[in-house]
Amino acid sequence: MANNNHKVVPQAANAIDKMKYEIASQVGVNLKNGYNGDITARDAGKVGGNITKKLIEMAEKQLTNK
């Protein structure tokens, strides 16, 4: 099966990665560089959910400023 996870804005990859580690530390999840398959689904969901929440907040702010 083909991987369709292409980046819409490839230049944002570093910023998203930095955000991931910042949010992980804020919610108490210990992420390592590289493989993190040993974290629980609950912890991964905390990080992913908070990233999504933050990105939506940023988009809403950007939309209301225009």
Summary of the structure (lengths in Angstrom):
residues: 66
radius of gyration: 13.7
end to end distance: 40.1
largest distance: 42.4
contacts: 116
relative contact order: 0.11
helix: 62%
strand: 0%
